[in-house]
Amino acid sequence: MFHLPARNFGVLLGLLSVVIPVAGRAQDDVAVTPVIQGLDTPWAVATLPDGGFLVTERDGALLHIGDGAANTVRGVPDVQVGGQGGLLDVTVARDFAQSRDIFLTYSKPQARGAGTALAVARLAEDGSRLENLQVIFESAPGSSGGRHFGSRVVEAPDGTLFVTIGDRGDRPSAQDLSNHNGTVVRVNRDGSVPADNPFVGQTGIQPEIWSFGHRNAQGADFDASGQLWTSEHGARGGDELNIVKKGANFGWPVISYGRHYSGGRIGEGTSKPGMEQPVHYWDPSMAPSGLMVYQGDMFPDWRGDIFVGSLKFDYIARLEVSGTSAHEAEQIDMSETGRVRDIIEAPDGSILFISVGDGTVYRMARPGA
């Protein structure tokens, strides 16, 4: 057990595990191991090539875990903490071994309040600090509200970056392409706009927009074919799993399978020409968070399946995919899956997930692996 100064903080690194039979799939028994405990509202986890990993805490702390120790990384950007805002996602660049670049999303202070921002920085060799931090994108025009920042950042096979941004609680703005609310945006590593983005050169439209009409996507990942999937919060019912398409309108708030929290009807119904349908939706809402498309070898029966954490019902949904359709095949429900915020695949094929309920990163693996 290791401790940070003035923190009730423990790094277990595989010292304790419990074998959990996964409901309905006895052949898929897994060993669940707490890796790091005592976290304060953890939001995202990312693995490093040397076996270490990074964790964000929403209040603005970035933690480096490696060599049996956990340390706070210096040099993170200033964040506006409040409501759902703060330091959010962290993603390690595909070429990290050469560049040591990492990407962070966060709620950036702006004149009108805060907006979702994307920064890139170099992680120092000893993991103690960020160097050459640059903000390469921030949403316009920002908002004084504290809701629906998104925000995942994922690197596409071609090296471009996709960032999910919520509607910031301003529903109609998700259909207004003059701002970034309720969109998935795509930028190059230096923040420039790719020439093949769908709205480049169109007057009055933010050129970074890739798709729009999203409510609040908090999970994103690419499958083996390079297709981007997102998990999105609905209102009361209508949480969605989507395949993100170039230039597509996903309908919020014109169409939805949910209802307003008051019970009132949302928009015009569940479908409308020119607006995309979800691949799968949850009703009642399960409050989807991180999303991972499993591509590893440790659980071969799960290869190609999509895993989505539930913040509301404390489980991990496993969805089986066939082409452009998916169905929830299993709910991995155990005491460790309390308010699952993020879920990723580790390089060895094990699965890491964050439980906000007890401030822990867990590792799910084959017994003995």
VEXDREN-2710 file (C-alpha; in Angstrom, 1 decimal):
% VEXDREN-2710
k/r/px/py/pz
1/MET/0.0/0.0/0.0
2/PHE/1.4/3.4/-1.0
3/HIS/0.1/6.8/0.1
4/LEU/0.3/10.4/-1.2
5/PRO/0.9/13.1/1.3
6/ALA/-2.4/14.3/2.9
7/ARG/-4.4/11.8/0.8
8/ASN/-6.1/8.6/1.8
9/PHE/-4.8/7.0/-1.3
10/GLY/-3.7/3.4/-1.9
11/VAL/-2.0/1.7/-4.8
12/LEU/-2.6/-2.0/-4.7
13/LEU/-1.3/-3.1/-8.1
14/GLY/-2.7/-6.6/-8.0
15/LEU/-2.2/-7.5/-4.3
16/LEU/-5.8/-8.3/-3.8
17/SER/-8.4/-10.0/-6.1
18/VAL/-11.7/-11.7/-5.9
19/VAL/-13.2/-14.1/-8.4
20/ILE/-16.6/-12.9/-9.6
21/PRO/-18.9/-15.1/-11.6
22/VAL/-20.4/-12.8/-14.2
23/ALA/-24.2/-13.0/-14.3
24/GLY/-25.5/-15.4/-16.9
25/ARG/-22.0/-16.3/-18.2
26/ALA/-20.4/-18.7/-15.7
27/GLN/-17.7/-19.5/-18.3
28/ASP/-16.6/-15.9/-18.2
29/ASP/-15.6/-15.8/-14.5
30/VAL/-13.3/-12.9/-13.9
31/ALA/-10.9/-11.8/-11.2
32/VAL/-11.6/-8.2/-10.1
33/THR/-8.7/-6.4/-8.5
34/PRO/-8.6/-2.9/-7.0
35/VAL/-5.6/-1.1/-8.5
36/ILE/-5.8/2.3/-6.9
37/GLN/-8.1/3.5/-4.1
38/GLY/-9.0/6.7/-2.4
39/LEU/-9.6/8.8/-5.5
40/ASP/-11.7/11.9/-5.4
41/THR/-14.4/11.9/-8.1
42/PRO/-12.2/10.1/-10.7
43/TRP/-13.3/10.7/-14.3
44/ALA/-11.0/8.9/-16.7
45/VAL/-8.2/6.4/-16.9
46/ALA/-5.6/5.8/-19.6
47/THR/-2.7/3.3/-19.8
48/LEU/0.9/4.0/-20.6
49/PRO/3.3/1.8/-22.6
50/ASP/5.5/1.1/-19.6
51/GLY/2.6/-0.5/-17.6
52/GLY/1.7/2.7/-15.7
53/PHE/-1.4/4.7/-16.2
54/LEU/-3.0/8.1/-15.7
55/VAL/-6.2/9.1/-13.9
56/THR/-8.1/12.4/-13.9
57/GLU/-10.0/13.7/-10.9
58/ARG/-12.8/16.2/-11.7
59/ASP/-11.4/18.8/-9.3
60/GLY/-8.4/19.3/-11.5
61/ALA/-5.8/16.6/-10.5
62/LEU/-4.0/14.4/-12.9
63/LEU/-2.4/11.4/-11.3
64/HIS/0.5/9.3/-12.6
65/ILE/0.6/5.7/-11.3
66/GLY/3.7/3.6/-11.9
67/ASP/6.5/1.8/-10.3
68/GLY/4.4/1.1/-7.2
69/ALA/3.7/4.8/-6.6
70/ALA/1.0/7.4/-7.3
71/ASN/2.0/11.0/-7.8
72/THR/0.2/14.2/-8.8
73/VAL/1.3/15.5/-12.2
74/ARG/2.1/19.2/-12.2
75/GLY/1.3/21.6/-15.1
76/VAL/-2.3/20.7/-15.8
77/PRO/-4.5/23.5/-17.3
78/ASP/-6.7/25.7/-15.2
79/VAL/-10.2/24.2/-15.0
80/GLN/-13.5/25.6/-13.9
81/VAL/-14.8/23.1/-11.4
82/GLY/-18.6/23.2/-10.9
83/GLY/-21.6/21.0/-11.6
84/GLN/-20.4/18.5/-14.2
85/GLY/-17.4/20.5/-15.2
86/GLY/-13.7/20.0/-14.3
87/LEU/-10.8/18.0/-15.5
88/LEU/-12.5/15.3/-17.6
89/ASP/-10.9/12.9/-20.1
90/VAL/-7.3/11.8/-20.7
91/THR/-6.1/9.9/-23.8
92/VAL/-2.6/8.8/-24.5
93/ALA/-1.4/9.4/-28.1
94/ARG/-0.9/6.4/-30.3
95/ASP/2.7/7.5/-30.9
96/PHE/3.4/8.2/-27.2
97/ALA/6.5/6.1/-27.2
98/GLN/8.0/8.7/-29.5
99/SER/6.1/11.9/-28.7
100/ARG/5.0/11.4/-25.1
101/ASP/1.9/13.4/-25.9
102/ILE/-1.3/13.1/-24.0
103/PHE/-4.7/14.8/-24.6
104/LEU/-6.9/16.2/-21.9
105/THR/-10.5/17.5/-22.1
106/TYR/-11.8/19.9/-19.4
107/SER/-14.1/22.8/-18.7
108/LYS/-12.1/25.9/-19.6
109/PRO/-12.9/29.2/-18.0
110/GLN/-14.3/31.6/-20.6
111/ALA/-15.8/35.1/-20.6
112/ARG/-19.3/33.7/-20.6
113/GLY/-18.6/30.9/-18.1
114/ALA/-16.9/27.8/-19.4
115/GLY/-16.6/25.7/-22.4
116/THR/-15.3/22.2/-23.3
117/ALA/-11.6/22.5/-24.3
118/LEU/-9.0/20.1/-25.6
119/ALA/-5.3/20.4/-24.7
120/VAL/-2.2/18.5/-25.7
121/ALA/0.9/18.3/-23.6
122/ARG/4.1/16.2/-23.3
123/LEU/4.4/14.0/-20.2
124/ALA/7.8/14.3/-18.7
125/GLU/10.0/11.2/-18.7
126/ASP/9.6/10.8/-14.9
127/GLY/5.8/11.4/-15.1
128/SER/6.0/14.3/-12.7
129/ARG/4.8/17.2/-14.9
130/LEU/3.3/18.2/-18.2
131/GLU/5.4/20.1/-20.6
132/ASN/4.5/22.4/-23.6
133/LEU/0.8/22.4/-22.8
134/GLN/-1.2/23.8/-25.7
135/VAL/-5.0/24.4/-25.9
136/ILE/-5.8/23.2/-29.4
137/PHE/-9.6/23.5/-29.3
138/GLU/-12.3/25.2/-27.2
139/SER/-16.0/25.3/-27.8
140/ALA/-17.7/28.5/-28.8
141/PRO/-19.4/30.5/-27.4
142/GLY/-19.3/28.8/-24.0
143/SER/-22.0/28.9/-21.4
144/SER/-22.6/29.9/-17.8
145/GLY/-24.3/26.6/-17.1
146/GLY/-22.6/23.7/-15.3
147/ARG/-24.1/20.8/-17.3
148/HIS/-23.4/18.6/-20.3
149/PHE/-19.7/19.3/-21.2
150/GLY/-19.3/15.8/-22.8
151/SER/-16.5/15.0/-23.0
152/ARG/-14.4/12.2/-24.4
153/VAL/-11.4/12.6/-26.7
154/VAL/-10.4/9.6/-28.9
155/GLU/-7.7/9.4/-31.6
156/ALA/-8.8/8.0/-35.0
157/PRO/-6.7/5.6/-37.0
158/ASP/-5.7/8.6/-39.2
159/GLY/-4.4/10.6/-36.2
160/THR/-7.3/13.1/-36.1
161/LEU/-9.0/13.7/-32.8
162/PHE/-12.7/13.4/-32.1
163/VAL/-14.2/15.2/-29.0
164/THR/-17.8/14.8/-27.7
165/ILE/-19.5/18.0/-26.5
166/GLY/-22.9/18.1/-24.7
167/ASP/-25.7/20.6/-25.4
168/ARG/-24.7/22.5/-22.2
169/GLY/-28.3/22.3/-21.0
170/ASP/-29.4/24.5/-23.9
171/ARG/-31.4/22.0/-25.9
172/PRO/-32.1/24.0/-29.1
173/SER/-28.4/24.8/-29.5
174/ALA/-27.7/21.2/-30.5
175/GLN/-29.4/22.0/-33.8
176/ASP/-27.6/25.3/-34.3
177/LEU/-24.4/24.8/-36.2
178/SER/-23.1/28.2/-35.4
179/ASN/-21.9/26.8/-32.0
180/HIS/-20.3/23.6/-30.9
181/ASN/-23.0/22.5/-28.4
182/GLY/-24.4/19.0/-28.8
183/THR/-21.8/18.0/-31.4
184/VAL/-18.9/15.6/-32.1
185/VAL/-16.0/17.7/-33.4
186/ARG/-12.9/16.6/-35.3
187/VAL/-9.6/18.4/-35.4
188/ASN/-6.0/17.6/-36.3
189/ARG/-3.3/17.1/-33.7
190/ASP/-2.3/20.8/-33.9
191/GLY/-5.9/22.0/-33.6
192/SER/-6.3/22.8/-37.3
193/VAL/-9.5/21.8/-39.1
194/PRO/-9.2/18.7/-41.4
195/ALA/-10.0/19.7/-45.0
196/ASP/-12.5/16.8/-45.3
197/ASN/-14.7/17.8/-42.4
198/PRO/-18.3/17.9/-43.6
199/PHE/-19.0/21.6/-43.1
200/VAL/-15.7/23.2/-44.1
201/GLY/-16.2/26.4/-46.0
202/GLN/-19.9/26.8/-45.2
203/THR/-20.8/30.2/-43.9
204/GLY/-22.1/30.4/-40.3
205/ILE/-21.1/26.8/-39.4
206/GLN/-18.3/25.9/-37.0
207/PRO/-15.9/24.0/-39.3
208/GLU/-14.8/21.5/-36.5
209/ILE/-18.2/19.9/-36.4
210/TRP/-18.4/16.3/-37.6
211/SER/-21.9/15.4/-36.4
212/PHE/-24.6/17.2/-34.4
213/GLY/-27.9/16.8/-32.6
214/HIS/-26.3/15.0/-29.6
215/ARG/-27.5/15.6/-26.0
216/ASN/-24.5/14.6/-23.9
217/ALA/-22.1/11.9/-25.2
218/GLN/-19.8/10.7/-22.4
219/GLY/-18.5/7.5/-24.0
220/ALA/-16.6/7.1/-27.3
221/ASP/-14.4/4.5/-28.9
222/PHE/-13.4/3.1/-32.3
223/ASP/-14.0/-0.4/-33.4
224/ALA/-11.5/-2.6/-35.3
225/SER/-12.9/-1.2/-38.6
226/GLY/-12.3/2.4/-37.6
227/GLN/-16.0/3.1/-36.9
228/LEU/-16.7/5.6/-34.1
229/TRP/-19.3/4.6/-31.4
230/THR/-20.7/6.9/-28.7
231/SER/-22.9/6.4/-25.6
232/GLU/-25.1/9.3/-24.9
233/HIS/-27.3/10.5/-22.0
234/GLY/-31.0/10.9/-22.8
235/ALA/-33.4/12.8/-20.6
236/ARG/-35.8/10.5/-18.7
237/GLY/-35.3/7.4/-20.8
238/GLY/-33.8/7.4/-24.2
239/ASP/-30.1/6.9/-23.4
240/GLU/-28.4/6.0/-26.7
241/LEU/-25.7/3.9/-28.4
242/ASN/-24.8/5.5/-31.7
243/ILE/-22.6/5.0/-34.7
244/VAL/-21.3/8.5/-35.5
245/LYS/-21.5/9.4/-39.1
246/LYS/-19.9/12.3/-41.0
247/GLY/-22.3/15.3/-41.2
248/ALA/-25.2/13.4/-39.6
249/ASN/-27.9/14.9/-37.4
250/PHE/-28.7/12.7/-34.4
251/GLY/-32.0/14.5/-33.7
252/TRP/-31.7/16.0/-30.2
253/PRO/-34.0/17.7/-29.1
254/VAL/-36.3/17.2/-32.1
255/ILE/-36.6/13.4/-31.7
256/SER/-35.9/11.2/-28.7
257/TYR/-37.0/8.0/-27.0
258/GLY/-37.1/9.8/-23.7
259/ARG/-39.3/12.3/-22.0
260/HIS/-38.6/15.6/-20.2
261/TYR/-38.0/15.1/-16.4
262/SER/-41.3/16.8/-16.0
263/GLY/-42.9/13.9/-17.9
264/GLY/-43.6/16.1/-20.9
265/ARG/-43.0/14.9/-24.5
266/ILE/-39.8/15.8/-26.2
267/GLY/-39.9/17.3/-29.6
268/GLU/-41.8/15.7/-32.4
269/GLY/-41.6/12.0/-31.5
270/THR/-39.0/9.2/-32.0
271/SER/-38.2/9.7/-35.7
272/LYS/-38.0/12.2/-38.5
273/PRO/-36.6/12.1/-42.0
274/GLY/-33.0/13.2/-42.1
275/MET/-32.3/12.4/-38.5
276/GLU/-30.4/9.3/-37.3
277/GLN/-31.8/6.5/-35.2
278/PRO/-29.8/5.1/-32.3
279/VAL/-28.3/1.6/-32.7
280/HIS/-29.7/0.8/-29.3
281/TYR/-31.5/2.8/-26.6
282/TRP/-32.1/2.3/-22.9
283/ASP/-35.4/3.0/-21.2
284/PRO/-35.4/3.6/-18.3
285/SER/-32.2/5.6/-18.5
286/MET/-29.1/3.8/-17.2
287/ALA/-26.9/7.0/-17.3
288/PRO/-24.2/5.8/-19.7
289/SER/-20.6/6.9/-19.2
290/GLY/-17.4/5.5/-20.7
291/LEU/-17.6/3.2/-23.7
292/MET/-15.0/0.6/-24.8
293/VAL/-15.0/-1.7/-27.9
294/TYR/-13.2/-4.8/-26.7
295/GLN/-10.5/-6.0/-29.1
296/GLY/-8.2/-8.0/-26.9
297/ASP/-7.2/-11.6/-26.5
298/MET/-7.8/-12.2/-22.8
299/PHE/-11.6/-12.6/-23.3
300/PRO/-11.9/-13.9/-26.9
301/ASP/-15.6/-14.5/-26.6
302/TRP/-16.0/-10.7/-26.0
303/ARG/-13.9/-9.5/-29.0
304/GLY/-15.9/-6.9/-30.9
305/ASP/-18.4/-6.4/-28.0
306/ILE/-19.1/-3.0/-26.6
307/PHE/-18.9/-2.2/-22.9
308/VAL/-20.7/0.8/-21.4
309/GLY/-20.6/1.9/-17.8
310/SER/-23.8/2.8/-15.9
311/LEU/-23.8/5.6/-13.5
312/LYS/-27.4/5.1/-12.4
313/PHE/-27.8/1.3/-12.0
314/ASP/-24.2/0.4/-11.0
315/TYR/-23.3/-2.1/-13.7
316/ILE/-21.4/-2.5/-16.9
317/ALA/-23.5/-3.3/-20.0
318/ARG/-22.0/-5.7/-22.5
319/LEU/-23.5/-5.3/-26.0
320/GLU/-23.1/-7.8/-28.8
321/VAL/-22.7/-6.2/-32.2
322/SER/-23.7/-7.4/-35.6
323/GLY/-22.9/-5.0/-38.3
324/THR/-24.8/-1.8/-37.5
325/SER/-27.1/-3.4/-34.9
326/ALA/-26.4/-4.2/-31.2
327/HIS/-28.2/-5.6/-28.2
328/GLU/-27.5/-5.7/-24.6
329/ALA/-26.4/-9.3/-23.9
330/GLU/-25.3/-9.0/-20.3
331/GLN/-25.1/-6.8/-17.3
332/ILE/-21.9/-7.2/-15.3
333/ASP/-23.3/-6.3/-11.9
334/MET/-21.2/-6.6/-8.7
335/SER/-20.3/-4.6/-5.6
336/GLU/-17.3/-3.1/-7.4
337/THR/-19.4/-1.6/-10.3
338/GLY/-20.7/1.4/-8.3
339/ARG/-21.3/4.3/-10.6
340/VAL/-19.0/3.2/-13.4
341/ARG/-17.5/6.4/-14.9
342/ASP/-14.9/5.0/-17.4
343/ILE/-13.9/1.7/-18.9
344/ILE/-10.9/0.9/-21.1
345/GLU/-9.0/-2.1/-22.5
346/ALA/-5.5/-2.5/-21.1
347/PRO/-2.6/-3.6/-23.4
348/ASP/-2.7/-7.1/-22.0
349/GLY/-6.4/-7.5/-22.8
350/SER/-7.6/-7.0/-19.3
351/ILE/-10.2/-4.3/-18.6
352/LEU/-9.8/-1.3/-16.3
353/PHE/-12.9/0.5/-15.0
354/ILE/-13.5/3.4/-12.6
355/SER/-16.0/3.1/-9.8
356/VAL/-16.9/6.6/-8.6
357/GLY/-18.9/5.0/-5.8
358/ASP/-15.8/4.0/-3.9
359/GLY/-13.2/6.1/-5.7
360/THR/-11.3/3.1/-7.1
361/VAL/-9.8/1.9/-10.4
362/TYR/-10.4/-1.8/-10.8
363/ARG/-8.8/-4.4/-13.1
364/MET/-11.0/-7.2/-14.5
365/ALA/-9.0/-10.2/-15.8
366/ARG/-9.0/-13.9/-16.1
367/PRO/-8.2/-15.5/-12.7
368/GLY/-4.4/-15.8/-12.4
369/ALA/-3.7/-13.4/-15.3
END
